[in-house]
Amino acid sequence: MNDARFSDADPAPLALAAADTDDLTVISALIQDAVLPITEISYDLSHRQLALLLNRFRWEDADEARREDRPYERVRAVLLISDVLAVQSDGIDRADQDLILELLALKWEPGEDGTGRLLLEFAGDGTVAVEAECLNVELHDVTRPYIAPSRRAPEHPAD
């Protein structure tokens, strides 16, 4: 009898948390190339939370999809940032309700006593800067995976 392998299991939804930069690096890699309408960004001042509802490319499944010659997948996921003190944006037209954003990376700039600024970097030089009491980020898949509409993996051509 052979032992079960991780790849034999059904894909489980991701549920990750980042409290340090190593954790954030993992989440940043998993949200790279996520797309979302600007209307899917919500700031709850009373709960001090910023939430983004993403269409996340499933990078964790991309190699297996390529090997099995099957379509790539995306999944709807919530990126939740807690302990938020302030939110600012640059290079993003918040009045354009039809704007689609592509999230490229998350970066933490530490401040004093555990505070800092989380930068959400979008394609086209747009940035959302989140002043935070501490690094407190969660990523939760909220739907089953679905076939990526393009059926291709995102590409990043060299400049």
matplotlib code that plots the C-alpha trace (Angstrom):
import matplotlib.pyplot as plt

x = [0.0, 1.3, 1.1, -1.2, 0.4, -0.6, -1.3, -3.9, -6.1, -8.8, -7.6, -8.4, -9.2, -6.3, -6.6, -3.4, -2.3, 0.8, 2.2, 5.7, 7.5, 8.2, 4.5, 3.7, 6.1, 4.1, 0.8, 2.3, 3.4, -0.1, -2.0, 0.3, -1.8, -5.1, -7.7, -10.5, -12.9, -12.2, -15.7, -14.5, -12.3, -13.9, -12.5, -14.4, -13.2, -15.1, -13.5, -10.2, -10.1, -9.5, -10.9, -10.4, -12.4, -9.9, -10.0, -6.8, -4.7, -3.9, -0.1, 0.0, -1.6, 0.0, 2.8, 0.5, -2.0, 0.8, 2.0, -1.5, -2.2, -5.4, -6.7, -5.2, -7.5, -8.5, -10.5, -12.3, -10.4, -10.7, -7.5, -8.2, -5.9, -6.6, -5.4, -5.6, -5.0, -5.3, -5.6, -4.3, -4.0, -1.8, -2.2, -5.7, -8.8, -11.2, -14.0, -13.8, -16.3, -15.5, -11.8, -10.2, -7.1, -4.3, -2.6, 1.1, 2.7, 2.4, 5.3, 5.7, 7.7, 8.2, 7.9, 8.5, 7.2, 5.7, 3.7, 4.3, 2.9, 1.7, 2.0, -0.4, 1.2, -0.9, -0.1, 0.1, 2.0, -1.0, -0.5, -2.6, -0.7, -2.1, -0.9, -1.2, -0.7, 1.0, 1.3, -2.0, -3.0, -5.2, -6.0, -9.0, -10.3, -14.1, -15.2, -14.2, -11.6, -12.8, -11.2, -9.2, -11.1, -7.9, -6.9, -3.3, -0.9, -0.2, 3.1, 5.6, 7.8, 11.3, 11.8]
y = [0.0, 3.4, 6.5, 9.2, 12.2, 15.9, 16.2, 13.4, 15.6, 17.9, 21.6, 23.1, 26.8, 28.9, 30.5, 32.3, 35.0, 37.3, 38.8, 39.2, 39.9, 36.3, 35.5, 38.5, 37.4, 34.1, 36.0, 38.5, 35.7, 34.1, 37.3, 38.4, 39.1, 39.1, 41.3, 43.2, 46.0, 49.2, 48.7, 45.6, 47.5, 48.4, 50.4, 49.9, 52.8, 51.6, 48.1, 49.5, 47.0, 47.2, 44.4, 43.5, 40.9, 39.4, 37.1, 35.4, 33.3, 30.0, 30.1, 27.1, 25.0, 26.4, 23.8, 20.9, 22.4, 22.8, 19.2, 17.8, 20.0, 21.4, 25.0, 27.3, 28.3, 31.4, 31.6, 34.4, 35.4, 38.1, 40.0, 41.5, 44.0, 44.7, 47.3, 50.0, 53.6, 55.3, 54.5, 56.6, 55.9, 57.3, 56.7, 55.2, 57.1, 56.2, 58.0, 55.6, 52.9, 50.8, 50.6, 47.1, 46.8, 44.2, 43.6, 42.9, 42.8, 43.6, 45.3, 46.2, 49.3, 49.0, 52.0, 52.5, 50.1, 47.6, 50.1, 50.5, 51.0, 48.3, 49.1, 47.4, 47.8, 47.7, 47.5, 50.9, 52.4, 52.6, 52.2, 51.9, 52.8, 51.4, 52.9, 50.2, 49.7, 46.4, 43.9, 41.9, 40.5, 37.6, 35.8, 33.6, 31.8, 32.1, 30.1, 27.0, 27.4, 28.1, 28.0, 31.2, 33.1, 33.6, 29.9, 31.2, 32.0, 35.7, 36.8, 39.4, 40.3, 41.7, 45.4]
z = [0.0, -1.0, 1.2, 0.0, -1.5, -1.0, -4.8, -4.5, -2.3, -3.7, -3.7, -0.4, -0.1, 1.1, 4.5, 5.4, 7.8, 7.8, 11.0, 9.7, 6.4, 5.7, 5.9, 3.8, 1.1, 0.7, 0.5, -1.9, -4.3, -4.1, -4.9, -7.8, -10.9, -9.0, -10.6, -9.1, -9.9, -7.8, -6.4, -4.6, -2.3, 1.0, 4.0, 7.3, 9.5, 12.6, 12.5, 11.1, 8.2, 4.5, 2.4, -1.2, -3.1, -5.6, -8.6, -7.7, -10.1, -8.5, -8.7, -6.3, -9.0, -12.1, -12.4, -12.0, -14.5, -17.0, -16.5, -16.8, -19.8, -18.3, -18.0, -15.4, -12.6, -10.6, -7.4, -5.6, -2.4, 0.3, 1.2, 4.7, 6.2, 9.9, 12.5, 9.8, 10.8, 7.4, 3.7, 0.8, -2.9, -5.7, -9.4, -9.1, -10.2, -7.4, -9.2, -12.2, -11.1, -14.1, -13.3, -13.2, -11.1, -11.3, -7.9, -8.3, -4.9, -1.2, 0.6, 4.2, 5.3, 9.1, 11.3, 15.0, 17.7, 15.2, 13.2, 9.5, 6.1, 3.8, 0.1, -2.4, -5.8, -8.9, -12.6, -14.2, -11.2, -8.9, -5.2, -2.1, 1.1, 4.3, 7.6, 10.1, 13.8, 13.0, 10.1, 10.2, 6.8, 5.9, 2.6, 2.4, -0.7, -0.7, -3.8, -5.6, -8.3, -11.8, -15.2, -15.9, -18.6, -20.6, -20.0, -19.8, -17.0, -16.5, -18.1, -17.1, -20.0, -19.2, -19.9]

ax = plt.figure().add_subplot(projection="3d")
ax.plot(x, y, z, "-o")
ax.set_aspect("equal")
plt.show()
